């Protein structure tokens, strides 16, 4: 296997369209790195530059110790799984998986061994004689992965391979790809727009926006310590609640005042927020850190807020409750057994120790 290193990589398309700007990523050997971000953020373009399907405008890409900027895709020792699987419809599963090895002049017995070994790993041995039109979406996805496995490449590249599957099958295939990575011990770069997919699969995640890496970190670090408002809002489902308000310093205490909501800032946050006295900042709190008062909130460190219930979404073991307090709508993620009803007023408990504050000018995290 091998490391992948991108040093100051930029991609500019005709018309001075900057798709990727000054990317620096070191993908460790055997790591599962996920590139995640909204559509048009440059994640697939980044992957295609690693694959050699797009030329690098500026910067360098290394696979292992080898500079591959001018190396054609077939010589980079990578294997790529595309969103649409790209299977040959006139070939059987066996021939689809064997085709790349046949082009590379592998012996027939070696091709057969590799194809059957990959089919065994993926549980598709009984499908080898079928053609793609006779396969379900999940089976086609396995064949596409199998075609990559038989190559035994240094690096696997996945470009949103689960986006064409239904929700239940996506969950199943996520688990299977995680197990496959553990078994093969390969270097993987995986592109997705689905932050849940990124959180569950990646050992590290690179969050992208407008062609720029916002933050690279472990899933839990991204979730608990986002570097800016974009990362905080993108990672998490439902997303973090944001509201703008004024910081007010009164003697030893610091308050956040939204107009209809006024809460005391935890003492450990006060020093970082004092310089923002009388300035507008953005307050962030995740839905799971909002409680209906009297139902499981922390014993200390909460702030009480009265709100009106606007929408209730039952999710099974939990419910999403959409509320408003004056001008600000927000959502709470609470236990399904907590009694709530439409249009009623509820007292909420904000877990203030789990809150975040963002600079309104830079959108960077203050605390």
C-alpha positions as CSV (number, residue, x, y, z in Angstrom):
1,X,0.0,0.0,0.0
2,X,1.0,3.7,-0.1
3,X,0.6,7.1,1.3
4,X,-1.0,9.8,-0.9
5,X,0.3,13.4,-0.6
6,X,-1.2,16.5,-2.2
7,X,0.9,19.6,-1.9
8,X,-0.5,23.0,-2.8
9,X,-2.8,21.4,-5.4
10,X,-4.9,23.8,-7.5
11,X,-7.3,23.1,-10.4
12,X,-8.5,25.9,-12.6
13,X,-10.9,25.2,-15.5
14,X,-11.2,27.3,-18.6
15,X,-12.8,30.7,-17.9
16,X,-10.7,31.0,-14.7
17,X,-13.1,28.8,-12.8
18,X,-11.2,27.8,-9.6
19,X,-12.5,24.3,-8.7
20,X,-9.8,23.4,-6.1
21,X,-7.5,25.9,-4.4
22,X,-4.2,25.1,-2.6
23,X,-5.1,21.7,-1.3
24,X,-2.7,20.1,1.2
25,X,-3.6,16.6,2.4
26,X,-1.4,13.7,3.6
27,X,-3.3,10.5,3.4
28,X,-1.5,7.9,5.6
29,X,-0.8,4.4,4.5
30,X,-3.9,2.1,5.1
31,X,-6.0,5.2,6.1
32,X,-9.7,5.6,5.2
33,X,-9.9,9.3,4.4
34,X,-13.3,10.8,3.4
35,X,-13.6,14.0,1.3
36,X,-17.0,15.6,2.2
37,X,-18.8,18.7,1.2
38,X,-21.8,20.1,-0.7
39,X,-22.2,19.7,-4.4
40,X,-19.7,21.8,-6.4
41,X,-17.1,22.1,-3.6
42,X,-14.3,20.4,-5.5
43,X,-14.2,17.0,-3.8
44,X,-14.7,14.9,-7.0
45,X,-12.3,17.0,-8.9
46,X,-9.7,16.4,-6.2
47,X,-10.3,12.7,-6.4
48,X,-10.0,12.8,-10.2
49,X,-6.7,14.6,-10.0
50,X,-5.3,11.8,-7.8
51,X,-6.6,9.3,-10.4
52,X,-5.1,11.2,-13.2
53,X,-8.4,11.9,-14.9
54,X,-7.9,15.6,-14.4
55,X,-4.6,17.5,-14.9
56,X,-3.2,19.5,-12.0
57,X,-3.0,23.2,-12.7
58,X,-0.6,23.9,-9.8
59,X,1.0,21.8,-7.1
60,X,2.2,18.2,-6.8
61,X,0.6,14.8,-6.1
62,X,2.6,11.9,-4.7
63,X,1.6,8.2,-4.4
64,X,4.1,6.7,-2.2
65,X,7.4,8.5,-3.0
66,X,6.5,8.9,-6.6
67,X,5.5,12.2,-8.2
68,X,2.5,11.3,-10.4
69,X,1.5,14.6,-12.0
70,X,2.5,13.4,-15.5
71,X,1.9,9.7,-14.9
72,X,-1.1,8.3,-16.9
73,X,-3.9,6.8,-14.9
74,X,-3.1,3.2,-15.9
75,X,0.4,3.5,-14.4
76,X,-0.5,5.1,-11.1
77,X,-1.4,1.7,-9.4
78,X,-4.8,3.0,-8.3
79,X,-8.3,1.6,-8.7
80,X,-11.4,3.8,-8.9
81,X,-15.1,2.9,-8.2
82,X,-17.4,5.4,-9.9
83,X,-20.9,6.6,-8.9
84,X,-22.6,4.8,-11.8
85,X,-20.5,1.6,-11.5
86,X,-19.5,1.6,-15.2
87,X,-20.0,-2.1,-15.8
88,X,-19.8,-3.6,-19.3
89,X,-23.4,-4.6,-20.0
90,X,-22.5,-7.4,-22.5
91,X,-20.1,-9.1,-20.1
92,X,-20.8,-11.5,-17.2
93,X,-19.8,-10.5,-13.7
94,X,-16.8,-12.8,-14.0
95,X,-15.6,-11.1,-17.2
96,X,-16.3,-7.6,-15.9
97,X,-14.0,-8.3,-12.9
98,X,-11.4,-10.1,-15.0
99,X,-11.2,-7.5,-17.9
100,X,-8.6,-5.2,-16.4
101,X,-6.3,-8.1,-15.5
102,X,-6.7,-9.5,-19.0
103,X,-5.6,-6.2,-20.5
104,X,-2.5,-6.3,-18.4
105,X,-1.7,-9.8,-19.7
106,X,-2.1,-11.7,-16.5
107,X,-2.1,-15.5,-16.8
108,X,-5.5,-17.1,-16.9
109,X,-5.0,-19.1,-13.7
110,X,-3.9,-15.9,-11.8
111,X,-7.0,-14.0,-13.2
112,X,-9.3,-16.8,-12.1
113,X,-7.7,-17.0,-8.6
114,X,-8.0,-13.2,-8.1
115,X,-11.6,-13.0,-9.4
116,X,-12.8,-15.9,-7.3
117,X,-11.0,-14.6,-4.2
118,X,-12.6,-11.1,-4.6
119,X,-16.0,-12.7,-5.2
120,X,-15.7,-14.7,-2.0
121,X,-14.8,-11.6,0.0
122,X,-17.8,-9.8,-1.4
123,X,-20.3,-12.6,-1.3
124,X,-21.0,-12.6,-5.0
125,X,-19.6,-16.1,-6.0
126,X,-23.1,-17.2,-7.1
127,X,-23.4,-14.2,-9.4
128,X,-20.3,-14.7,-11.6
129,X,-22.3,-16.0,-14.6
130,X,-24.9,-13.2,-14.6
131,X,-24.9,-10.0,-16.6
132,X,-25.3,-6.5,-15.0
133,X,-28.9,-6.1,-16.1
134,X,-29.8,-9.2,-14.0
135,X,-28.3,-7.6,-10.8
136,X,-29.8,-5.3,-8.2
137,X,-28.1,-2.0,-7.4
138,X,-26.3,-3.4,-4.4
139,X,-25.0,-6.4,-6.4
140,X,-23.7,-4.1,-9.1
141,X,-22.0,-2.0,-6.5
142,X,-20.3,-5.1,-5.2
143,X,-19.1,-6.1,-8.7
144,X,-17.7,-2.6,-9.2
145,X,-15.8,-2.9,-5.9
146,X,-14.7,-6.4,-6.9
147,X,-13.3,-5.2,-10.2
148,X,-11.1,-2.8,-8.2
149,X,-10.1,-5.4,-5.6
150,X,-8.7,-7.8,-8.2
151,X,-6.2,-5.2,-9.3
152,X,-4.6,-5.2,-5.8
153,X,-3.8,-1.5,-6.2
154,X,-1.8,0.8,-3.8
155,X,-4.8,3.1,-3.4
156,X,-8.6,2.7,-3.8
157,X,-10.6,5.8,-4.9
158,X,-14.4,5.9,-4.4
159,X,-16.5,8.6,-6.0
160,X,-19.9,8.6,-4.2
161,X,-20.4,4.8,-4.8
162,X,-23.5,4.5,-2.7
163,X,-25.5,7.5,-3.9
164,X,-27.6,5.4,-6.3
165,X,-28.8,3.0,-3.6
166,X,-31.9,3.2,-1.4
167,X,-31.5,4.3,2.2
168,X,-31.6,0.8,3.8
169,X,-29.1,-0.6,1.3
170,X,-26.7,2.4,1.8
171,X,-26.5,1.7,5.5
172,X,-25.8,-2.0,4.8
173,X,-23.1,-1.2,2.2
174,X,-21.4,1.3,4.4
175,X,-20.9,-1.4,7.0
176,X,-19.6,-3.8,4.3
177,X,-17.1,-1.3,2.9
178,X,-15.8,-0.6,6.4
179,X,-15.3,-4.3,7.0
180,X,-13.7,-4.7,3.6
181,X,-11.2,-1.9,4.4
182,X,-10.3,-3.6,7.7
183,X,-9.8,-6.9,5.9
184,X,-7.8,-5.6,2.9
185,X,-5.8,-3.0,4.9
186,X,-5.6,-0.6,2.0
187,X,-5.3,3.2,1.5
188,X,-8.8,4.6,0.7
189,X,-9.9,8.0,-0.4
190,X,-13.7,8.2,-0.4
191,X,-15.8,11.1,-1.8
192,X,-19.4,11.8,-0.5
193,X,-21.8,14.7,0.0
194,X,-23.5,12.7,2.8
195,X,-22.0,13.8,6.2
196,X,-23.6,10.8,8.0
197,X,-21.7,8.5,5.5
198,X,-18.5,10.5,6.2
199,X,-18.9,10.3,10.0
200,X,-19.6,6.5,10.0
201,X,-16.9,5.5,7.6
202,X,-13.8,7.8,7.8
203,X,-10.9,7.4,10.1
204,X,-10.3,11.1,9.2
205,X,-12.6,13.5,7.3
206,X,-11.6,16.5,5.1
207,X,-14.5,19.0,4.9
208,X,-14.5,21.1,1.7
209,X,-16.2,24.3,0.7
210,X,-15.7,26.3,-2.5
211,X,-12.6,24.3,-3.4
212,X,-10.9,24.9,-0.1
213,X,-10.3,22.4,2.8
214,X,-12.0,23.8,5.9
215,X,-10.8,21.2,8.4
216,X,-9.2,17.8,8.4
217,X,-9.8,15.8,11.6
218,X,-11.3,12.7,13.2
219,X,-15.1,12.4,13.1
220,X,-15.5,13.2,16.8
221,X,-13.1,16.1,16.7
222,X,-15.0,17.6,13.8
223,X,-18.2,17.2,15.6
224,X,-17.1,18.5,19.0
225,X,-14.5,21.1,17.9
226,X,-15.4,22.6,14.5
227,X,-13.0,25.3,13.4
228,X,-15.7,27.5,11.9
229,X,-19.5,27.9,11.4
230,X,-19.6,26.0,8.1
231,X,-18.0,22.9,9.6
232,X,-20.3,23.1,12.7
233,X,-23.4,23.4,10.5
234,X,-22.4,20.8,7.9
235,X,-21.4,18.0,10.3
236,X,-24.3,16.7,12.4
237,X,-27.9,15.6,11.6
238,X,-30.1,17.6,12.2
239,X,-27.6,20.4,11.8
240,X,-26.5,22.7,14.6
241,X,-28.9,25.5,15.5
242,X,-27.6,29.1,15.0
243,X,-28.8,32.4,16.2
244,X,-27.3,35.8,16.2
245,X,-27.2,38.1,19.2
246,X,-25.2,40.6,21.3
247,X,-22.5,39.8,23.9
248,X,-23.2,41.7,27.1
249,X,-20.6,41.9,29.9
250,X,-21.9,42.7,33.3
251,X,-19.3,42.6,36.1
252,X,-18.0,39.0,36.3
253,X,-20.8,37.6,34.1
254,X,-21.1,37.4,30.3
255,X,-24.5,37.0,28.6
256,X,-25.7,36.2,25.0
257,X,-28.8,38.3,24.1
258,X,-30.7,37.3,21.0
259,X,-33.5,39.7,21.8
260,X,-36.0,37.1,22.8
261,X,-33.4,34.7,24.3
262,X,-31.0,35.8,26.9
263,X,-28.6,33.2,28.4
264,X,-25.6,33.3,30.7
265,X,-22.4,32.1,29.1
266,X,-20.5,29.4,31.0
267,X,-17.6,30.8,33.1
268,X,-15.0,28.8,31.2
269,X,-16.2,30.6,27.9
270,X,-16.3,34.1,29.4
271,X,-12.7,35.1,28.9
272,X,-12.8,34.4,25.2
273,X,-16.1,36.3,24.7
274,X,-15.3,39.4,26.8
275,X,-13.5,41.2,23.9
276,X,-16.8,40.9,22.0
277,X,-18.8,43.1,24.4
278,X,-21.6,44.9,22.6
279,X,-20.8,43.0,19.4
280,X,-22.9,40.6,17.4
281,X,-21.8,37.0,17.4
282,X,-23.4,33.7,16.4
283,X,-24.5,31.3,19.0
284,X,-24.6,27.6,18.1
285,X,-26.2,24.6,19.9
286,X,-26.8,21.1,18.6
287,X,-30.4,19.7,18.7
288,X,-29.4,16.9,21.2
289,X,-28.1,19.5,23.7
290,X,-31.6,21.0,24.0
291,X,-34.0,19.4,26.5
292,X,-37.6,19.8,27.5
293,X,-37.1,21.1,31.1
294,X,-37.7,18.3,33.7
295,X,-36.8,15.5,31.3
296,X,-33.2,14.4,31.5
297,X,-31.3,17.7,31.3
298,X,-27.9,18.1,33.1
299,X,-28.2,19.1,36.8
300,X,-26.0,22.1,36.3
301,X,-24.9,24.4,33.5
302,X,-28.3,24.8,31.8
303,X,-30.2,27.9,30.7
304,X,-34.0,27.9,30.7
305,X,-35.8,29.3,27.5
306,X,-39.5,29.4,26.7
307,X,-40.5,28.4,23.2
308,X,-43.5,27.4,21.1
309,X,-43.7,24.0,19.4
310,X,-44.3,24.5,15.7
311,X,-43.6,21.0,14.1
312,X,-43.1,17.5,15.5
313,X,-41.3,14.8,13.5
314,X,-41.5,11.3,15.0
315,X,-38.3,9.3,14.2
316,X,-39.0,6.2,16.3
317,X,-36.9,6.2,19.4
318,X,-36.6,10.0,19.3
319,X,-38.5,13.0,17.9
320,X,-37.4,16.2,16.3
321,X,-39.2,19.1,17.7
322,X,-39.1,22.4,15.7
323,X,-39.7,25.5,17.9
324,X,-39.6,29.2,17.8
325,X,-38.8,31.9,20.3
326,X,-39.6,35.2,18.8
327,X,-37.6,35.5,15.5
328,X,-35.4,32.4,15.8
329,X,-36.5,28.9,14.7
330,X,-34.5,25.9,16.0
331,X,-34.8,22.2,16.4
332,X,-34.5,19.9,19.5
333,X,-33.8,16.2,19.3
334,X,-35.5,14.6,22.3
335,X,-36.6,11.2,23.6
336,X,-39.9,10.0,22.1
337,X,-41.5,9.4,25.5
338,X,-41.3,13.1,26.4
339,X,-44.8,14.7,26.1
340,X,-45.0,17.5,23.5
341,X,-47.9,18.8,21.5
342,X,-48.3,21.3,18.6
343,X,-48.7,25.0,19.4
344,X,-47.9,24.5,23.1
345,X,-45.4,26.6,25.0
346,X,-42.5,24.6,26.5
347,X,-39.7,25.5,28.8
348,X,-36.4,24.3,27.3
349,X,-33.1,23.6,29.0
350,X,-30.0,24.5,26.9
351,X,-26.9,22.6,27.9
352,X,-24.6,25.7,27.9
353,X,-21.4,23.7,28.3
354,X,-22.0,22.2,24.9
355,X,-22.6,25.5,23.1
356,X,-20.4,27.2,20.5
357,X,-19.8,30.8,19.6
358,X,-18.6,32.1,16.2
359,X,-17.2,35.4,15.0
360,X,-19.7,37.1,12.7
361,X,-17.0,38.6,10.4
362,X,-14.7,35.6,9.9
363,X,-17.1,32.8,10.9
364,X,-14.3,31.2,12.8
365,X,-15.0,29.6,16.2
366,X,-14.4,31.8,19.2
367,X,-15.0,29.1,21.7
